[in-house]
Amino acid sequence: MSLKNKIQILTMLLLVSVTVDATWPYRFGLTAGEDCDDLSGMPVNYDMDFNTDIMPIFNHYSCSSCHDGSSGVLNLSTNNGPPLLGLLGSASQQTGSPFVEPEFPELSYLMQKINCQTPLFGVRMPATGATMTLEDQGIIYDWIYQGALGEFPPGLWYRDLIFRNNLESTRD
């Protein structure tokens, strides 16, 4: 094997290892949004469920009225399949970032869009109407942190997240 081939293989392995580890931006302190709301004092919400906890928030803020899947943006409408699949199975067309990176709210484009006054791309969501309350942002944050699970039907998967670190009741 030539030196050129060895270098190409090593380069590919390095790229794969960086690509696979989605947490690298967070570990190096890189954040994309600016003027983000501080959720550190909010109570932690446990055992979050997409159908009973997250979708009602999206409905309250009428997110699916714009995000209906018709224009190639995030689909939060139930008319075109389960909205959870759109959140977990796709990335932003503008940034390439996943809408939801399970267990890593800091890397999830959804959190940036609802939590930061100046997201990496576009405007804060919801774009019309009231900004999401800190409580609603906290619920979505905790749902993502707990793995962004959504049961079909509800209750299909058991999860037992009691405490994250040393019995805390608020975020760090």
N, C-alpha and C positions, 0 to 999 in steps of 0.2 A: 504494500500500500504506500502510495507516495505521500510526501509531507503535505502536499496540497489537500489530498483526501482526508488526512488525519485532522488538519486544521478545520476543514469543512464539517467533519463529524463532531469535533469538539464545540464548534460554534453552534451547531444545531442542538446539541445537548444542553448547552448553556441557555439558549433561547427557550427551549422546552421547559427547563427547570424554572426560569423566571416567569414564563407564561402560566405554568401550572399553579404556582404559588400566588394566589390572588391577594394575599395579605401584604405583599411587599410594600405598596405605597403607604399603608397605614403604619407599618413598622418603622418606616423612615420619616414619619411625621408629615407626609404629604396630604394635604386636603385640597379639594377642588373648589368648594364654595366659600363665600365670604359673608360675614355678618350673620352667622348661624345662631339660632336660638339655643340657649343653654338649658339642657334637660337634666342637668346633674342633680337638681333638688327635687325632681319629680319622683313620686313613688313608683316602684317597679311593679309591673303588671305580669302576673304569672299565668301559664297555661293558655296562651293566646291561640285563637282559632280564626282562620281566614273568614269563614262563613259567618260566624257570630260576632266577631270583634272588628275585623278589618273592612269587610264589604259594607257594613252599615256606615262607617266613616266616609268611605268613597261616595255612598249614596247621599249622605247628609250634605256633602259639599258639591253634589251633582257632577262628580268627576267624569262619569260616563257620558254626559251630554256632549263633551268635546272629545273625550278619549273613547270613541266608539268603534275604532278599528277601520273606519272608512277612509281615512287620509294617510294611512301608513304609520300613524303614531301609536303609542301604547293603547291597547284595547282593554278597557275596563267594563265593557258592556257584556251582558250575559247573552246577547243576541248572536254572538259569533263564537260560542264556546265558553268554557270556564275562564273568567278573568285571571285566575291564579296562574294558569298556564302562560298567559301573556307576560305576567310579571316575572315568573321564574325562567321562562324559556326564551327570553329575548333580551336584546341590549338596545340602548339608545342609538338611533341612527346618527345623531349628531356627534356623540362622544365615543361610542363603542363600549361604554361602561354598561355592565348588567343593571337592569332596573332593580333587581333584588339579588344580592349576594348573601344567601342564607348564612346566618351566624355572624355576619359582618355588616351591620348597619352603616358604618362609616364608609364602606366601599360601595354602598347601594345608591344608585342614581336617584331612586325614588326618595330616599331620605334627604339627599341634597336638595332636590326640587321642592320639598315641602318644608324643609327646616332652615334653608339659607336664603337670606334676602337677595344675594347675588350668586346664583348657581353658576357652574362652569359654562353652561350654555342656556340661553333663553331667559325666561323669567320665573319667579317663584310661583309655585302652584298652591292652591288653585289660582288661576290667572284672573278670574272674575269672582267677586264676592269676598267673603271674609277669609283672612289667613287662618289656617288650621290652629286650633288651640294647642297649648303645650301638652295638655292631657291627651289629645288625639295623636299628636306627634309621638308622645311617649309610648302609646299603645302600639303604633306601627313600628317604632324602634324596637320594642321588646319582642314583638312578633318576629321580626327579622332576626334578632339576636338569638331567639329560641329555635331557629331553624326554618322559619317561614313555612311552617307546615299548614296544610289545608286539606282536610279530609273530605273524601267523596265516598260514602256519605260521612257526615260529621261523626267524630268519635272513632273512626276506623283505626287510627294509630294511637297508641298509648304513649304519653310522654310524662316524665316526672322530673320537672325542673323545680326544685324547691328554692335553692339559693344559688347565686352565682359565685360570690366571694364572701366568705366569713359572715354569713347571715345578714347581709345588708338589706335595707329596705328602700334605699335610693341609689341612683346611679353615681358612679365616681365622677 
